[in-house]
Every structure is written in structure tokens, then in C-alpha cells.
Amino acid sequence: WNQWLYQTSTDSDFMSLYLDALYVYEFNEDKTGYAVNPSMASDNPTPVESHITETGKEVAKTWRIPLRTDLEWYYHPDTDVSGLPTGHEVIDANDFIATFKLALDLGWFRAISGGGDFISTRSTAILNAKEYRDGDATWDQVGLKAVDDNTLEFTFLEDQSEWNVRYFLSSFVMTPINIELYQALGGSLTDPESTGTYGSSNTTVAY
């Protein structure tokens, strides 16, 4: 039930029913195809220090993603959340970044391999993510930031167009886990062997 660890297409089909994404595929206006529209994001990505290619396309290495301000977790009715801290139900940029860091620290499959991750695909790799994972960079040097509570910033190794960024972030994998619930269920922030029971059943995950 933890999207950062799934391995099969069946898991993916199932998870798409209970997890959102920053951008999602929806029918276009005339129903002849699909568009990738904001969902957890409140608008399209905006570039930082962009430039125009010879073919007239705007590209940049750094892109900012505005988040909706009404994002909240849903829990299974049988999940005990009484011991979670105040504000545990709110989802903001800090939840995304804390999850990204945890996934890299613990070497979770979908953060480091499999395509569409932070490291293995050169064209969408995140600045210094591999170096951080290898112990050759600090977290502050990794291109994953919370500019403020409602703004994410991604810095890639290579230039990206707005479309590439939206496509990269249209996967439900690139969403947070509930760190408070993860820790309450025995999950360690540093030990890959002590991940507790988060995501082991439908009552040990946040939606």
C-alpha cells in the first residue's frame, strides 16, 4: 500500500484508485484525447531562469509547482489517529519534501530505480540526488525544495519543458506518505530495516 515500494502493474492500477497526483490525465474539451491538468497542484509549473531553444521551446532546469491549499489526508475508519499530532491531516509542500528525503534515505525502490524516479533516468534525474544517496552531497544540495508551504521546487540535471515536468509529476508515486502515521506505526526515518507497518494493510496507510 506504500506507493514508493510497489512493483507490479496490478499494484499501480489499484493505487490509482486511492492516491491522487500533482497532475492527472483527463479528457480534453472536445473528448478527442487527453490533457495533463493540475490536480494536487493548483496550476501549471513555472520555470526559474528559463531560456528558449532553437526550436522555440521554453525550457529550464528549475521549475516551481504551486499546490492547492485544501489538500487533506483521508484515513480508513478503523485507523486510530488519536495519537497523531495536531495538523496531521494537512498536506503541504513540506510533506512532499519530507517523503522525498525519506525515500532517498531508505533507498525505496521508486525513488532510486524503475524509471520515473530521482536517479536512474538521466533525462529526468534530480540534481545531486544520486550524489546524496551515495553520501557525496548534503540534502541542502539536492534539487528538491519547499519554497514555502504551498510551493514545490524541482531542479533537474537537464533542461525540461513545462510538458515534461507535468508528465513527470503525473504519477501518484510523486506524492507524499503520511510521515506522522508512518512514525506512529514504528517507521524509522534513518534505518531501512525499521520501516514499521505503514502501508502493510488498508488501515495502515493514509489516502
Secondary structure, 3 states (H helix, E strand, C coil): CCCCCCCCHHHHHHHCCCCCCCEEEEECCCCCCEEEEECCECCCCEEECCEECCCCCEEEEEEEEEECCCCECCECCCCCCCCCCCCCCECCHHHHHHHHHHHHHCCCHHHHCCCCCCCCCHHHCECCHHHHHCCCCCHHHCCEEEEECCEEEEEEEEEEEHHHHHHHCCCHHHCCCCHHHHHHCCECCCCCCCECCCCCCCCCCEC
